[in-house]
Amino acid sequence: MAFADRPLRDVLDELAARQPVPGGGASAAWACAIGAGLVEMAAAFGGLDEAGAEARGLRAEALELAERDGAAYAPVLEALRMDEADPARAGRLERALSEAAEAPLRIAEAAARVAELAAAAARDGSAHLRGDAAAGAAIAAGACSAAAGLVEADVGARRPPDPRVARAREAVGRARAAAHTAQA
């Protein structure tokens, strides 16, 4: 059963358990989805139908990415369990980490967009929901930063530099700027 279909208490218990999945990627995706939900609410009260519809799509995407993140990390765990003396281990781990970086990158980019939509809702929506929109922006910016950190952990040490690291950092810059704007 998908995490999104489970009671929140059960999901949090599973997150806290002594196991690697779900972890930071799923948590960042869930935070992104929460931020998007706040944008949807603020947009609905502010007559911002397009922003609300885009936030709804990003919320659904984030929940899907939470599932995908755990599945993508399984090959990393398998590679880490290999004997360190096995000559195939390093290559297998590098490939697995590269694949695992995709979901957090997409989470970071989705969260940056959520933060931007939240800033627009704070600016253009109902004055009574500016605080909710600003909260959505802050939550999304945190999700973006967390996800970008996972991209860096997975592929940040590569030479030549992996271009996904730059994309993740750019998303963080956008999200932080949007959150700052939403708070103003």
N, C-alpha and C positions, 0 to 999 in steps of 0.2 A: 504494500500500500504506500502511495506517495506521502511524503512528509506533510504536504499541504492538506491531506485528507485525514490526518491524525489529530487527536486533541493536543493543544499546545503544551500542556503539562507533560504528555508522553514524549513529544519532540524534545523538550528541554531536558527531560531525564536521559534520553538517548544521547543528546549533545554532551551532557555532563559525564557520561559513562566512560570507563577506561577502554576506549576504542578510538581509532583515528578518524572514523567517518560516522556521522557527519562531523564536520570541523569548521574551520575558518571560512572556507569557500561557501558552504551552505549558509552559514550564519550571515555572511555579507549579502548573499542573495536574498535571504529572508528580510534583512534590514532594508534592502533596496525595495522589496515588495511592500513593506510597511510604509516607507516614504512615498511610494507611488500611490498607495491607498489614501494617504493624507492629501496628496495632490488631487486625486479624483474627487474627494469630498469638497475641498476648497474650490475646485473648478466647477462642481455642480452648483454650489451656492453662489458662485460668482458669474454664472452664465458663460463659462469658458469651455464650451462643448468640445472643441478640437483638442485642447490641452487635456481634458478629462479622458477623452477616448485614447489619446496617445499614452497617458499614464496607465490606463487599464491594460493596454497591450504590453507595456513594460512590466507591469505587475505580474501578468501571466508568464512573460518571458523569464522574469527573475525566479519564479517558482519552478519553472522547468530547469533553469540553470542550477538551482540548488540540487536537484536530482542528478543532473548530468555531472556536476562537480565530483560527487562521491564515486560515481561509476568510473570517471576518468582517473581518479587517484588509485584505484585498485591495482593497475599495472605497476605503479610506482612502488606500492607495498610489496608486490611480488618480486620486483627487481631487488629491493632492499633485503629480502629474505634469501637471496642467492648467496652462495659462498663467495666471500670477498676475493678468494683466489681464482675464481672462475673468470677467464679472460672475456667472456661475453657479458659479464655483469655491467661494466661501465657503459658500454654502448646501449645496452637494454635500458639502463637507468636514465641515461641521457634522452633517449627516445620517449620514454614514459613521462619524464618531467616535461618535455616539450609538449606532448599531448595534454598533460594535466594543466598546463598554463592557459589553454584556450578558454575554458569555462570562467576562470577568474578574470581574464581579460574582458570577456563579454559582459560579465557582471559589472566590472568597473565602468565600462562604456555605457551600459544601461543606467547605472546609478548616476553617472554624470548628467545624462539626459534628464533623469528624474529631478535632480537638483535644479537644472535649468528651468524645467516646467514649474517647479515649486516657486522659484524666484518670480516667474511671470505671474503665477497665481497670487503671490503676495503683493505684487505691484498692481495688477489689473483686476483682481477679484474683490470679493466682499471684504470690507475693512474688519468685519467681525471674525473672519477666518484667517487673517494675516498671520496670527500666531501659529495656527495649524500648518499653514503653507510653509512658514519659516522652519517649523519643526521638521516637516517633510524634507526640506532642503538640507538641514543639518544631519538628519538621519541618513539621507542618500549620500551626502558627502563623506560621512564616516564609513558607509558601506563601500564607497568607491576607493577610499584610502586603504581599507582592509584588503579588498580584492587586488588592488594594485601591488600591495606588499606581497601577496601570494605569487603574483606573476614574477616579481623580482626574486623571490625565494626559489622559484622553479627554474628560471632561465636567466637571471640577472648576472650570473658570473661568466656567461659564455663570451668567447672571443672568436670572431668579431661579435660585437654586441648584438643581441637579439632585438629586432625592431619592435617587438611587442612590448618591451620595457618602456620604450619612448612613448608608445601609444598609451600605455597604462599611466605613465606620468602626466601626459597631456590631459587625460581624463580627470586625474586628480586636480590639476590646475583649474579645469573648467568647473568641476564640482565645488571646489573651495570658493572660487569667485562667485558662483551662483549662491552659495550659502551665505556668503558675506552680503551680497546684494539683498537677499531675502530678509536678512536681519536688520537692514538699514531702515 
